[in-house]
Amino acid sequence: MNTYPFIIIISILLIIMWAYAAISKLIELEQFKQALASQVFPKWMGKILVWVLPIIELGIVALLLFKNTQIIGMYASFVMMLLFTLYVGGAVYNIYERHPCACGGLFARLGWKKHFRVNVFFTLLSMIGLVLLENVAL
C-alpha cells in the first residue's frame, strides 16, 4: 500500500499547525511575552522561550516541507507536541501549584481541556507520520 499520500496529508496538517502557532506568537508578541511571564516555569526561561519557540516552530515547518528532511521534522513535531501535551496535561490535571495561562491565539480561547485534546490529536498525528515515514525508509 502506498502510504505517501497519508504522509503528505499529515505533513500539511502539521505545517499549518506549526506555522499558525509561530506566526500568532510573533504577531501578538507582547501578549505572548506576558503569557510566558505568568507560566509555572522560571521567568528567565520565558524570556528565552519567547524567541526560541517561534524559531523552532518555523524550523519544523521548513523541515516538513522537504522530502529529505521530512523525517527530522516529524520527529521534531512529535517531541515538541509530546512536551506541549505533557505541559498542558499538567494544567488540566492540576499538577501545578497555580494555573498557567495559555499562550495566545486560538489555544488561549479553547480552554485547557480542549487544548489538551487538540495537543493529543497532533501528538498522535505526528506519531503516525513517524511510523509511516519509518516504514517508507525501510
Secondary structure, DSSP 8 states (H G I E B T S, - for coil): ---HHHHHHHHHHHHHHHHHHHHHHHHTHHHHHHHHHTSSS-HHHHHHHHHHHHHHHHHHHHHHHSTTTHHHHHHHHHHHHHHHHHHHHHHHTT-SSS-----SHHHHHH-HHHHHHHHHHHHHHHHHHHHHHHHHH-
